[in-house]
Amino acid sequence: MSSPSDFRIERNVELSEETKEIAERELRETPERVREALERLRELLKENKDIYFGDEDEILTIFLRPCKWYPESALALMRRAADFKRDNASLLDGLLPEHEKEAFLEHKVVNVMKGRDDKGRRVLIVNVGGSWNPKKVTADQLFRLFYLIHEAAMLEPESQVRGTVVIMDFHKMGMSQTMGLTPAFSKRLLTFIQDALPLRLKEVHFVKEPMIFNMVWKLFKPLIREKLKGRIFFHGSNMSSLHKHLAPSHLPADYDGVLGPIDYSGADWYPVVNEVLPHIQNWNSYGYVKKE
C-alpha cells in the first residue's frame, strides 16, 4: 500500500555523507569550489545580458552540478536550455501542471517509481506500450509530461548528484503507439536529453519491446550520440538482464523485483508536481530576454 509520504519532492535537504563523497569524487564538489563557482556564475550571468536565469544558489546549483562546478560550462548549459525553450516555445511557453492535469490523472503513461533504486537514483517509468493511447495523450503531451517532471526532479539535491534512470516499457506495443512516436517527437526528446537537460541521466532501459519496436528504433538511432549510446540498454522480456543494472530488491514485481506490483501512477505524482508551482512559474520566465 502506498502512503502520501511515498510521493514527495526531496527539496532543500542536505546531502547524505555517502552522497557527499560521490559529489566530491565524481563532480569535484568541495565547499570552496562550490562557493567560487556560485560567485563566478553570478558574474557571468551579469555579463551575459541576453539571457535571464534566477541567481539563487538553488537555481545555479541545478546547472553547476551536472557541469562538475565549471561555471563556464554551466553557462553554456543554460544557453542550451534557453535555446531549447525558444525552439519549442509552442509546446513549452507558460506550461503549467494544470495544462496536462487530465494526462497525469487519467492516463497511466508517465510514472515515477516510489523510493529510489539501489544506487539512490530516481527512476522514471514511461509506458509507451498498450496502456498508451496516442489519440488521448499525444506525443507532444507526452513530452510536456516529461518536461514538467524534470522541472520537479531537478530540485532534489540527491538526484542532482546521483542522477536519474529511465525505464521505457513497451509492453503490448502496437501499430498505433509505433505511429504515435513521430520523428518530430524523437528529435525533440533526444535534443532535450543530450543538450538541454540539467540532470545526470545515468541509464535508459528498454523493456518488453516487441518486434515492431524496430520501426521506432530506426528513427531514434541516427540521432543518438556516443555518450548516450553507451547508457542505453535493451532487455526485451529478460528481466535478469535488467537486474544487472537495477537490483531486484528495489524494483516492483512488474520487472520481477521483490517489491509489490505498481499500484500508483502519475495521478499520485500530480499533486507533488503542483506543489512546486512557484518554481515552475519562475522556470517559465527563464531563458533569452525578450526584446522590447
N, C-alpha and C positions, 0 to 999 in steps of 0.2 A: 504493500500500500504506500502511496505517495503522501507526503505531508507538505504543507506550504513552505516549510524551511528547505525543502529539496530544490525549490525554484527561486533562486536569488542571484543577484549580481554581487560578486565579492569585491566591492569597490572600497577604496580608502583603507585597505588592510596592509599591515606591514608584511613584507616577505618572510616566509619561514626561514630558519637558519639554513636548511638544505637548499632552498631556492636562492638564497643569497650567495651560496657557494657556486651554484650553477651560473648565476648572473655574473660573478667575477670571472669565472673560468671561460664562459662562452661569449660574454658580452663586454668584457673589460670593465665591469661595473665596480667602482670604488667610490666612497663618499667624496673624495677630492675630484675625481674625474666627473662625477655627476654634477657637482657644483660648477665646475669650469664649463662643462658642456651646456648647461642650462643658461649660464650667463652669455656664452658666445652665441647660442642660437637666438636669444633675445636680441642681441646686437644685429645679427644677420637679418632678422625679420624687420628691424627698424630701417636697415639699409635697403631692403627689397620691398619698396613701397607698392609694387603692383600686386602683391598677394597679402591676404589677411588671414591670420590664424590667432586664436587666443594665446596669450603668453603666460598663462598659469602653468605651474610645474606639471600638473596632471596632463595637460594637452601636449606640452613639449616632450614629456617623457614617453608619450604614446609613439612619437616619431623617433626619438633618440634610441630607445631600447632596440628596435629591430635593426638600427644602423650602428649598433655597438658603440654608442655615445660619441660618434663623429658628427659634430654639428653641421658641417657642410653636406654630408650625406643625408642627414635628417631634413635639411632644407630642400635638397633635391627630391626626396620622397614627398615632401609637402607639395612641391611643384607638380609632381606626377599625380598626386591625389587631386590637385586643383585642375589639372588637365583632364582627368577622368570625369570629374564633376561637370566641367564645361562641355566636354564632348558628349555626355549623356544627360544633358540638362532636361530633356523631355521626360526622362524617367525619374530623375533624382531631385529636381528643383522643388524645395519645400516639402519633401517626403516626410510623412509622419506615420507612426504606427497605426493610427485610426484609418488611414487610407487603405491599408491592407488587413483591416480587422477581420473581415469575412474569411480571407485566405488563412489567417492564423487560427481562427476559431473553428472553422467548419471543414477544413481540408487538411488531412494528415500528410503534408508534403515535406515540411521542414521541421526538424525537431532537434533539441539539444539533449544529450544524454545527462541524466541525473548524476551528480558527482563528477569525478574525473577518471581518466584511465590510470593504469599502474605507474605511469611516468608523470602524473599530475597535470595532464593536458586536458583541455576541454575537447569534447567530441561532438561535432555537428553531424547529424544524420539527415541525408536528403533522399526522400523516397520518390524516385522517378520511374517506378515500375507501374504495376497495375493499379495501385492506390492513387495515382496522379491522373486527374482528368484535365488535359490541356485546354479543353473548352471552358472549364470553370476557373482554372488558375493558369493563365498564360505563361509562357517562358519569361516575358517581361516582368510579370508579377513575381515569378519565382526568383528572379534576380533581385527585385525590390525587397523580398523577404530576407535574402542573404545579406543585403546591404544594411537593413535595419538590425539584424542580429549581430553583424560585425561592429556596428556602432556601439552596441551594449558590451560585447566581449572585450573590446579594446580598453575598457575601463578597469579591467581586472589585472592588478599587478602580477599575480601568479601566472595568468595566461600570457601576459606580455613577455615574461621570461621563459616559461616552459613551452609556450606555443600551443597550437591547436591542431586537431586532426579532423579530417572529413571522411565519412563513410557514405559513398554513393551506392544506394541499394536499388538494384534494377529488377527486383523480384516481379515476375509476371509482366515484364515489359512487352508491349505490343506495338503495332504499327502507329497507333495514334500518339503514343509517347515518343516514338522514334521521330515522327514528323514534327512533334512539338518542340524538340530540341533543335532549333533552327541554326543555320550558320551564323546569323547575327548574334544569337544568344551565346554560342560557343566562343565567338571572337570577344564579345563583351566580358564574359566571365573570365577568360584567360588573360585578357588585358588587365582586368582588375586584380586578379591573383598575382600576376607576375610583375606588375608595375606600381599599383596604387594601394595595395593592402598593407596597412601599418600593423600587421601582426605576423608572427613567425608561423607560417604554415609548414608543419613538420612532415605530414604524410597525408596522402589521399588514397583511400582503399575502395576499389570497385568490387562489389559483391553481388552474387546471384545474377550475373549478366548473361542473358541468353544469346543465341547466335545472331539475332537481329541487331544486337548492340554494335556489331562491327560496322554497321552503317553510320552510327553516331561517332564511333572512334575515328573514322576516316575524316570527319570534319575537325575533330579536336587535334589529332596527332600533328599535322603540319605546323600548328600554332604553338606547340609546347617547346620551350627552351630546355637546354640540358639540365639546368639546376632543378627545375620542376620534374622533368622526366625521371630523374633519379629518386623522386619521392612518391611516384605513382606505382601502386601495386594492384595486380589483378588476381582475384581469388576464385571467381565462379562460385560454386557451391561448396568449395573446400574450406570450411571454417578453421581447420587446423592450420592452414596456410595463413589466415588472418591472425591466428593466435601467436604466430611468431613475432608479430608486431604489437598486438594488443592482448594483454593477458586475460584469459577467460575469467579470472577472479573479479575483473572489473567490467565484464561485458554482460549484457542481458541474454536471456535464453534464445532470443531471436537470432543471435550469432553464436549459438552453442556455448554461451557463457554460463556462469553459475548464478548470476543474478536473475530475478524474476523477469518474465516477459515484459516488454514495454507496454505500460498501461497509461501512458501520458502522451501529450502531443504539443504542438505549437500553441494550442489553446491554454495550456498551463504556463507557457512562457510569455504569452501576450501581455499579461499584467506586469511582468518583470521588465519587459522592454519599455512599456508605457511609463514605468517608474522613473526612467532616466530621460523623460521627455525634455527637461531643460537642456540637457547635454545634446540631444538630437537637434533641438531648435538652434542651439549655438553652432553645431556642426553644419547645419544648413547655411549659415551665414559665412562660413569659411571658404576660402578659395581665392580666385582672382578678384581684385577690386573692380567693381563695375564702373565703367567710365560714365561720367555725367553726360 
